[in-house]
Amino acid sequence: MASDKSGGINTRLAHMGNDPLSFHGFVNPPVVHGSTVLFPDSATMASRSQKYTYGTRGTPTTDALATAINELEGSAGTIIVPSGLAAVTVPLLAFLSAGDHVLIVDSVYHPTRRFADTMLKGFGVEVEYYDPLVGGEIEALMKPNTRVVFTESPGSNTMEIQDIPAIAAAARARGAIVMMDNTWATPLLFRPLDHGVDVSIHAATKYPGGHSDVLLGTVSANESSWERLHEAFITLGTCAGPNDVYQVLRGLRTMGIRLERHQESAREIARWLEGMPGVARVLHPALPSHPGHAIWKRDFSGASGLFSFVLSGGGEKEAHAFLDALKIFGLGYSWGGFESLAVHVSLADRRVAKGNFPGPVIRLQIGLEDAADLKADIENGLKATGLR
């Protein structure tokens, strides 16, 4: 069965990306391990007038995942790269050159900041960070040489919601490309290209993969940006391995129902945390108390399982006491897998979006465990802080 684009999202996720009848009826596409592709004759080889010419330029496996992502994103094309960070760096390299100016949201994923502050600056790109709440007023920060505006909503760790349509409109009016790291929402909950974004970035390591056992990134572009993105991808040779691509395609089949569970449990736990002793604030955009709730409600169709909360006081000692008391939550980076995770957030690299927090910020990834068990684990962690 080929994907029916008029069906519900879970029906589409179950079938998108490949047609079983195109490969002997097998439900899943073949995992093609290949570099060299043979040509039938020298004329075809010279003209490269066949679908596949070399492993770095695509295989039936990568095409299956790219086709599925294009359907989800509404994009003209998608590249598949070896990690979520590569999904950030490849488009930035594609659209920036020496002498250009880039505006990057200050609440951005730290490895993105590190890439900008080291390699982009080393290449002669002028890097500037902006307040995530700037909205359409970002126009005042743009310069004649501003080529890219990089967004991420919600912001990594502190969950600021950006007014993406307003930022995109202002940037487009000045001829800049708008990129968005949309890993938190996935295209199931927010489709960046529908809101004026040119390039949509995902760490497919997270919810698409879903099992903490694969690294992958996807970058999707609209018609006007696709050719340049694809050319950079081919030039850099940043192709992903076939087994990883296959694992993410398999993960897509259940991503819809997994996200439903992540969202349901995370909302329940976030609401519960708002009334807990020792907790000053809960940073979850689906809560009415969140400053960006109105924009989130306007633009997003749901929430995922990642949010943060702020302890009512203390510092690193209290943050570590909370983490070390946890039994179900693992202490580890990344998120989007089946298991719950917790980390102490560092805001040391922020220029603008430092926040006014009375205590440490703790980020929680709510997995697929029972919410009651996760609450009990968090409560033990809060008791260990001595802040109750």
PLY file of the C-alpha trace (Angstrom):
ply
format ascii 1.0
element vertex 388
property float x
property float y
property float z
element edge 387
property int vertex1
property int vertex2
end_header
0.00 0.00 0.00
1.40 3.39 -0.98
0.87 6.38 1.31
-2.53 8.05 1.10
-1.87 11.74 1.67
-5.54 12.31 2.52
-5.52 9.84 5.43
-4.94 10.46 9.12
-1.40 11.01 10.33
-0.93 7.56 11.86
-2.24 5.91 8.72
0.17 7.96 6.64
3.11 7.27 8.94
2.44 3.54 8.65
2.70 3.57 4.86
4.65 6.61 3.65
8.07 6.48 2.01
7.83 3.40 -0.16
5.47 1.20 -2.12
5.89 -2.51 -1.26
4.84 -3.54 -4.76
7.87 -1.74 -6.16
10.11 -4.32 -4.44
8.52 -7.75 -4.72
5.80 -6.94 -2.17
8.07 -6.72 0.89
6.54 -4.31 3.39
9.82 -2.54 4.18
12.23 -1.11 1.62
15.60 -2.81 1.03
18.60 -1.71 3.08
21.03 -0.92 0.29
24.71 -1.07 1.23
26.41 0.47 -1.75
29.03 2.86 -3.01
29.71 1.96 -6.65
26.79 1.88 -9.06
27.32 0.27 -12.47
26.22 1.82 -15.76
24.99 -0.21 -18.73
27.26 1.59 -21.22
29.76 4.44 -21.54
27.21 6.92 -22.88
25.02 6.52 -19.79
28.10 6.74 -17.59
29.21 9.98 -19.26
25.77 11.57 -19.00
24.86 10.01 -15.66
21.40 9.61 -17.07
20.15 7.02 -14.62
18.50 7.34 -11.24
21.41 6.20 -9.08
25.02 7.05 -9.88
26.98 6.72 -6.62
26.17 5.86 -3.01
26.71 9.38 -1.66
24.05 10.74 -4.02
21.24 8.51 -2.83
20.02 4.94 -2.66
16.57 3.30 -2.50
16.94 3.33 1.30
17.66 7.05 1.61
15.01 7.84 -0.99
12.38 6.02 1.06
13.09 8.11 4.17
13.48 11.38 2.23
10.15 10.77 0.49
8.45 10.23 3.83
10.00 13.35 5.38
9.08 15.45 2.33
5.46 14.37 2.80
5.54 15.31 6.48
7.30 18.64 5.89
5.61 19.70 2.65
9.11 20.28 1.28
10.68 20.29 -2.18
13.51 18.05 -1.01
15.20 16.52 2.03
18.80 15.59 2.71
19.71 12.91 5.25
22.88 13.42 7.27
24.70 11.41 9.96
23.56 13.38 13.04
21.33 16.14 14.30
24.31 18.47 14.57
25.20 17.78 10.93
21.62 18.80 10.11
22.50 22.20 11.61
25.98 22.66 10.17
25.34 21.62 6.56
22.65 24.25 5.81
24.63 26.96 7.61
27.65 26.12 5.45
25.41 26.05 2.38
24.04 29.56 2.82
26.86 31.48 4.55
30.19 32.78 3.26
32.97 35.05 4.49
31.64 38.56 5.10
28.06 37.42 5.73
26.08 38.15 8.88
23.96 35.52 10.65
21.41 36.06 13.41
21.06 33.10 15.79
18.52 32.83 18.60
20.25 33.07 21.96
18.38 30.07 23.41
19.86 27.81 20.73
21.13 24.25 21.21
24.66 24.61 22.62
26.50 22.60 19.90
24.97 24.97 17.31
26.43 27.91 19.25
29.80 26.17 19.46
29.85 25.63 15.69
28.94 29.28 15.09
31.48 30.65 17.56
34.33 28.51 16.25
34.02 27.44 12.63
31.64 30.09 11.28
33.61 32.91 12.88
36.82 31.27 11.69
35.47 31.35 8.13
34.82 35.09 8.43
31.10 34.98 9.15
29.78 37.65 11.53
27.73 35.87 14.23
25.17 37.71 16.35
22.74 36.30 18.93
19.27 37.74 19.44
16.54 37.63 22.07
14.18 34.70 21.35
11.20 36.96 22.11
12.12 39.63 19.55
9.42 38.63 17.04
9.02 40.90 14.02
11.31 43.48 15.61
14.20 41.34 14.44
14.17 43.57 11.37
16.01 46.20 13.44
18.89 43.75 13.94
19.28 42.89 10.28
22.12 44.31 8.24
22.69 44.60 4.49
24.85 41.45 4.74
22.43 39.39 6.87
22.00 36.16 4.95
20.51 33.78 7.51
18.18 34.04 10.50
18.39 30.88 12.60
15.46 30.01 14.85
14.63 27.28 17.35
11.27 27.05 19.06
10.85 26.15 21.84
14.35 27.15 22.88
16.74 24.50 24.06
16.43 23.98 27.81
14.47 27.09 28.75
11.57 26.60 26.31
11.11 30.13 24.92
8.51 30.19 22.14
9.44 32.31 19.13
6.97 34.11 16.87
8.17 32.24 13.80
5.71 33.75 11.26
6.66 37.31 12.31
10.39 36.57 12.22
10.10 34.84 8.85
8.15 37.72 7.33
10.70 40.28 8.52
13.65 38.21 7.33
12.14 37.49 3.93
11.43 41.19 3.41
15.18 41.76 3.74
16.16 38.80 1.54
17.47 36.51 4.29
17.02 32.75 4.51
15.13 31.52 7.59
16.17 28.23 9.19
14.47 26.49 12.07
15.57 23.68 14.35
12.18 22.02 14.83
13.37 18.90 16.66
11.14 19.47 19.71
7.87 19.48 17.77
8.64 17.28 14.76
6.61 18.06 11.61
3.64 16.33 13.24
3.13 19.23 15.66
4.58 22.14 13.66
5.43 22.45 9.96
8.00 25.25 9.63
7.68 25.69 5.87
3.97 26.45 6.30
4.94 29.39 8.54
7.45 31.09 6.25
10.60 29.13 7.10
12.87 28.15 4.20
14.88 25.32 5.76
13.55 22.91 8.40
16.05 21.01 10.55
15.51 17.90 12.66
17.64 15.68 14.82
16.03 12.43 13.69
18.03 10.87 16.52
15.17 12.04 18.74
11.48 11.27 18.13
11.74 9.82 14.61
14.31 7.25 15.78
12.66 6.98 19.16
14.82 4.30 20.77
18.13 5.99 21.69
20.05 3.69 19.37
20.68 5.73 16.24
22.19 9.07 15.16
20.64 10.86 12.18
19.57 14.28 10.94
17.24 15.53 8.23
17.12 18.91 6.51
14.16 19.86 4.34
13.88 22.91 2.10
11.31 24.79 0.11
11.55 25.09 -3.67
13.67 28.25 -3.66
16.29 26.88 -1.25
16.43 23.21 -2.21
18.98 23.33 -5.02
21.57 25.21 -2.96
21.06 22.95 0.06
21.36 19.81 -2.04
24.48 21.04 -3.80
26.20 21.68 -0.45
25.18 18.23 0.75
26.72 16.58 -2.33
29.85 18.73 -2.09
30.42 17.96 1.59
29.73 14.24 1.23
27.76 14.09 4.46
25.70 11.03 3.63
24.28 8.74 6.33
24.73 5.00 6.64
21.92 2.75 5.32
21.27 0.92 8.58
20.74 4.20 10.45
18.44 5.49 7.72
16.41 2.29 7.89
16.13 2.48 11.69
14.69 5.99 11.48
12.25 5.02 8.74
11.08 2.18 10.98
10.79 4.61 13.90
8.52 6.88 11.86
5.87 4.14 11.77
5.19 4.53 15.50
6.20 8.16 16.03
2.61 9.41 16.08
1.41 7.13 18.85
4.64 7.56 20.80
4.32 11.35 20.66
0.76 11.06 21.97
2.04 9.21 25.03
5.05 11.53 25.52
2.75 14.55 25.33
0.07 13.17 27.64
2.51 12.17 30.37
4.60 15.35 30.09
1.55 17.59 30.43
0.30 15.64 33.42
3.66 15.81 35.15
4.18 19.50 34.28
0.79 20.44 35.76
1.56 18.39 38.87
4.98 20.03 39.28
3.44 23.52 39.33
2.05 22.79 42.77
5.05 21.00 44.24
7.10 22.47 47.12
10.63 23.26 46.01
9.57 24.16 42.45
9.58 27.84 41.49
8.45 27.61 37.86
7.60 25.03 35.24
8.75 25.84 31.71
6.30 24.01 29.46
4.68 25.94 26.58
1.40 24.01 26.84
0.81 25.40 30.34
-1.26 28.63 30.51
1.39 29.99 32.91
4.08 29.88 30.21
4.83 33.34 28.71
4.73 31.92 25.18
1.57 29.88 25.65
-0.60 32.03 23.36
1.84 31.76 20.44
2.31 28.04 21.06
-1.46 27.53 21.02
-1.77 29.57 17.82
0.99 27.84 15.86
1.49 24.32 17.27
-0.91 21.39 17.19
0.56 19.75 20.29
3.56 19.34 22.56
6.25 16.73 22.91
7.77 15.17 26.03
10.55 17.67 26.76
10.24 20.53 29.26
12.08 22.13 32.16
11.40 23.33 35.66
13.18 25.67 38.07
14.08 24.80 41.64
13.02 27.38 44.20
16.57 28.02 45.34
20.05 26.65 45.74
22.65 25.95 43.11
24.70 23.09 41.74
24.61 21.20 45.06
20.81 21.08 45.06
20.65 20.26 41.34
23.02 17.33 41.81
21.11 16.15 44.89
17.93 16.05 42.82
19.55 14.15 39.96
21.39 11.67 42.14
18.20 10.70 43.97
16.44 9.65 40.76
15.97 5.94 40.11
13.85 5.79 36.94
15.07 8.91 35.16
18.45 8.36 33.57
21.15 11.02 33.66
22.06 11.51 30.04
21.93 13.84 27.08
19.65 13.68 24.07
15.94 12.92 24.37
13.04 11.58 22.31
13.64 7.95 23.20
11.39 5.60 25.15
13.18 6.28 28.45
12.95 9.30 30.74
16.03 11.48 31.24
17.04 14.44 33.39
19.86 16.99 33.12
20.97 20.11 34.98
20.84 22.96 32.47
23.77 25.36 32.14
22.97 28.91 31.04
26.58 30.08 31.16
26.84 30.63 27.40
23.74 32.83 27.07
24.21 36.40 25.89
20.63 37.66 26.19
18.23 34.89 27.25
19.69 34.27 30.70
16.31 34.26 32.42
15.58 35.36 35.95
15.60 32.04 37.75
15.79 31.72 41.56
17.43 28.30 41.35
18.84 25.66 39.00
16.99 24.70 35.82
16.31 20.97 35.41
15.31 19.59 32.01
13.15 16.49 31.88
12.56 14.14 28.97
9.36 12.28 29.77
9.51 8.81 28.29
6.96 6.04 27.93
6.96 4.86 31.54
3.87 5.20 33.72
3.37 8.81 34.80
2.63 7.80 38.41
6.04 6.13 38.70
7.78 9.16 37.20
6.02 11.49 39.65
7.17 9.39 42.58
10.73 9.47 41.26
10.65 13.27 40.83
9.19 13.68 44.31
12.09 11.73 45.79
14.47 13.98 43.90
12.76 17.11 45.25
12.95 15.78 48.80
16.69 15.24 48.37
17.24 18.91 47.55
16.14 20.03 51.03
14.10 22.83 49.44
10.68 21.49 50.44
0 1
1 2
2 3
3 4
4 5
5 6
6 7
7 8
8 9
9 10
10 11
11 12
12 13
13 14
14 15
15 16
16 17
17 18
18 19
19 20
20 21
21 22
22 23
23 24
24 25
25 26
26 27
27 28
28 29
29 30
30 31
31 32
32 33
33 34
34 35
35 36
36 37
37 38
38 39
39 40
40 41
41 42
42 43
43 44
44 45
45 46
46 47
47 48
48 49
49 50
50 51
51 52
52 53
53 54
54 55
55 56
56 57
57 58
58 59
59 60
60 61
61 62
62 63
63 64
64 65
65 66
66 67
67 68
68 69
69 70
70 71
71 72
72 73
73 74
74 75
75 76
76 77
77 78
78 79
79 80
80 81
81 82
82 83
83 84
84 85
85 86
86 87
87 88
88 89
89 90
90 91
91 92
92 93
93 94
94 95
95 96
96 97
97 98
98 99
99 100
100 101
101 102
102 103
103 104
104 105
105 106
106 107
107 108
108 109
109 110
110 111
111 112
112 113
113 114
114 115
115 116
116 117
117 118
118 119
119 120
120 121
121 122
122 123
123 124
124 125
125 126
126 127
127 128
128 129
129 130
130 131
131 132
132 133
133 134
134 135
135 136
136 137
137 138
138 139
139 140
140 141
141 142
142 143
143 144
144 145
145 146
146 147
147 148
148 149
149 150
150 151
151 152
152 153
153 154
154 155
155 156
156 157
157 158
158 159
159 160
160 161
161 162
162 163
163 164
164 165
165 166
166 167
167 168
168 169
169 170
170 171
171 172
172 173
173 174
174 175
175 176
176 177
177 178
178 179
179 180
180 181
181 182
182 183
183 184
184 185
185 186
186 187
187 188
188 189
189 190
190 191
191 192
192 193
193 194
194 195
195 196
196 197
197 198
198 199
199 200
200 201
201 202
202 203
203 204
204 205
205 206
206 207
207 208
208 209
209 210
210 211
211 212
212 213
213 214
214 215
215 216
216 217
217 218
218 219
219 220
220 221
221 222
222 223
223 224
224 225
225 226
226 227
227 228
228 229
229 230
230 231
231 232
232 233
233 234
234 235
235 236
236 237
237 238
238 239
239 240
240 241
241 242
242 243
243 244
244 245
245 246
246 247
247 248
248 249
249 250
250 251
251 252
252 253
253 254
254 255
255 256
256 257
257 258
258 259
259 260
260 261
261 262
262 263
263 264
264 265
265 266
266 267
267 268
268 269
269 270
270 271
271 272
272 273
273 274
274 275
275 276
276 277
277 278
278 279
279 280
280 281
281 282
282 283
283 284
284 285
285 286
286 287
287 288
288 289
289 290
290 291
291 292
292 293
293 294
294 295
295 296
296 297
297 298
298 299
299 300
300 301
301 302
302 303
303 304
304 305
305 306
306 307
307 308
308 309
309 310
310 311
311 312
312 313
313 314
314 315
315 316
316 317
317 318
318 319
319 320
320 321
321 322
322 323
323 324
324 325
325 326
326 327
327 328
328 329
329 330
330 331
331 332
332 333
333 334
334 335
335 336
336 337
337 338
338 339
339 340
340 341
341 342
342 343
343 344
344 345
345 346
346 347
347 348
348 349
349 350
350 351
351 352
352 353
353 354
354 355
355 356
356 357
357 358
358 359
359 360
360 361
361 362
362 363
363 364
364 365
365 366
366 367
367 368
368 369
369 370
370 371
371 372
372 373
373 374
374 375
375 376
376 377
377 378
378 379
379 380
380 381
381 382
382 383
383 384
384 385
385 386
386 387
